[in-house]
Amino acid sequence: MADTPVDLAHLARYTGGDKSLNAEILRLFDGQITEMVEQLRSIIAQRDPKKWRQVTHTIKGAARGVGAFAMGQAAADAEPVDPSAHPDKADQALATLKNQGEAVQAFIADYLAA
């Protein structure tokens, strides 16, 4: 695991280290982060545990796929939370995911600017 929000060595296993391919994948993931965090916010309001599990599971896989392991772990920790039974825990899990997502997005912005 890397000390940075995204482990580029992990991503390079899939991209061959191609910087333009890395950039394309990271741009896509950057957009997904914002979209999925907003979905989770809505899901908490709806108190829908099935949708919550689906979206957190998607975040977990996508984050781990690009090497954003801390975000992937936050999603894995959030996945079993039931927003209908424990909306406070869902809010906490969402806050953690949002913080991790912001760190990843800042990393991506720096990577793309370089």
C-alpha positions in Angstrom: 0.0 0.0 0.0 1.2 3.5 -0.8 1.5 6.5 1.5 -0.4 8.5 -1.1 -4.1 8.4 -1.8 -3.5 6.5 -5.1 -0.9 3.8 -5.5 0.4 4.5 -9.0 2.5 1.3 -9.0 -0.7 -0.7 -8.6 -2.4 1.3 -11.4 0.6 0.7 -13.6 0.0 -3.1 -13.4 -3.1 -2.5 -15.5 -1.8 0.4 -17.7 1.8 -0.5 -18.2 2.7 2.8 -16.6 1.3 4.7 -19.6 0.8 8.2 -18.2 -2.0 9.1 -20.7 -3.9 5.9 -19.9 -3.4 6.6 -16.1 -4.7 10.1 -16.6 -7.8 8.8 -18.5 -8.6 6.3 -15.8 -8.0 8.7 -13.0 -10.2 11.4 -14.7 -13.1 8.8 -14.9 -12.6 7.8 -11.3 -12.5 11.5 -10.2 -16.0 12.0 -11.7 -17.3 8.8 -10.2 -16.3 9.9 -6.7 -18.4 13.0 -6.8 -21.4 11.1 -8.4 -21.3 8.2 -5.9 -20.9 10.3 -2.8 -24.0 12.3 -3.9 -25.8 9.0 -4.5 -25.0 7.8 -1.0 -26.3 11.1 0.5 -29.6 10.5 -1.3 -29.7 6.9 -0.3 -29.3 7.9 3.4 -32.4 10.1 3.0 -34.3 7.3 1.3 -33.0 4.8 4.0 -32.4 2.1 1.3 -30.0 -0.5 2.5 -29.9 -2.4 -0.8 -28.9 0.6 -2.8 -26.4 1.6 -0.1 -24.7 -1.8 -0.3 -24.6 -1.6 -4.1 -23.0 1.8 -4.3 -20.5 1.2 -1.5 -19.6 -2.1 -3.1 -19.1 -0.3 -6.4 -16.9 2.4 -4.8 -14.9 -0.3 -3.0 -14.1 -2.1 -6.3 -13.4 1.0 -8.3 -11.2 2.5 -5.6 -9.2 -0.7 -5.2 -8.9 -1.0 -9.0 -7.2 2.3 -9.4 -5.1 1.9 -6.3 -7.0 4.2 -3.9 -6.8 1.7 -1.1 -7.7 3.9 1.8 -10.9 4.9 0.0 -11.6 1.3 -0.9 -11.2 0.3 2.8 -13.6 3.2 3.8 -16.1 1.8 1.3 -15.6 -1.8 2.6 -16.2 -0.5 6.2 -19.3 1.4 5.0 -20.8 -1.5 3.0 -22.4 -3.4 5.9 -24.0 -0.2 7.4 -27.8 -0.2 7.2 -28.9 3.4 6.6 -32.5 2.6 7.6 -31.5 1.1 11.0 -28.5 3.3 11.7 -28.6 6.6 9.8 -26.1 8.1 12.1 -23.5 5.4 11.3 -24.3 5.9 7.6 -23.7 9.6 8.0 -20.3 8.9 9.6 -19.4 6.4 6.9 -20.4 8.9 4.2 -18.2 11.6 5.9 -15.2 9.2 5.9 -15.8 8.3 2.3 -16.2 11.9 1.3 -12.9 12.8 3.1 -11.1 9.9 1.4 -12.6 10.9 -1.9 -11.5 14.5 -1.5 -7.9 13.3 -0.8 -8.0 11.1 -3.9 -9.4 13.9 -6.0 -6.7 16.3 -4.8 -4.1 13.7 -5.8 -5.7 13.2 -9.2 -5.7 17.0 -9.8 -2.0 17.2 -8.9 -1.2 14.2 -11.1 -3.0 15.6 -14.1 -1.4 19.0 -13.6 2.1 17.5 -13.6 
